[in-house]
């Protein structure tokens, strides 16, 4: 197939704001009975009957949260949805609706936004989400995406960060550190490309890591699995800013301490080998890397038999009384203070 060297570029000004909205949302179809009115009026109308509504929102800014030199727009759209759905699932709720708002500069043609929205709609289809509205406006600094996710749950099903108790077990899903290392690989290849644009990167051995960075998946399956196992977490949070930060959030909200065991932290073999290649400490990467979008939760000890044989879960520690403090227990059985060194969107410049 011959690559089109001059793809069509339709200026945004050709459509205008309302024309652009109509163009990007013309294929939207509604699936949920709770959606009374979606796109096309001053506000969406939803009805959840007796259930409680759960709402979360996140903003992604070009140059701060993503770099379009190596992030495909379709992947960016998909990830923007995942970031928000993950927060809903961390409340043990069912996500059902999103709104999408973008601020965009005139360097983006209509076709670029079509690609972005293709990723958004793909995520919505896979996760059974209705896209019910949003906003578009201009930007002088590049691309900004803000997604709001809406979900629902019975009041007694919702799990907060504040419910952990002394002696509860600390559990994590999946494995950690992959997304951060995927970013390091992409950043390295970007620098190589800047020096020699003719060099084609060989990224095959990093496929898992790059996918964890560019196309994360929200853990909707965990909520369904826990229901099947008849396990309700006592507290829960998603891992967006790094394991250490999220553990400390649970401890602070629940007024408890923790022993987190270094040897129990789940690491994919690719994470271990790539850490060696980059001369990075794998524990530090897992604790501080962020963007894994796994779920971190606590359970009562009596629920341990229900999850112990399940490969989705790893018990990585247990909760203590608050006076005992928050500690990482090293492989050498040394207890050191657990500190939050993950992503801080206010302090970090990149």
Secondary structure, DSSP 8 states (H G I E B T S, - for coil): ----SS-----GGGTHHHHHHHHHHTT-----TTEEE-TTSSS-EE--TTSEEEEEEEEEEBTTTB-TTTS-HHHHHHHHHHHHHHHHHTTT-EEEEEEEEEEE-TTS-HHHHHHHHHHHHHHHHHTT-EEEEEEEEE-SSS-EEEEEEEEEE-GGG---GGG--TT-EEEEES--SHHHHHHHHHHHHHHHHHH-TT-----GGGHHHHHHHHS----HHHHHHHHHHT---SEEEE-SS-HHHHHHHHHHHHTEEEEEEGGGS---HHHHHHHHHTT--HHHHHHH------EEEEE-GGGHHHHTT-TTEEEEEEEEEGGG-EEEE-TT--EEE----S--TTT---
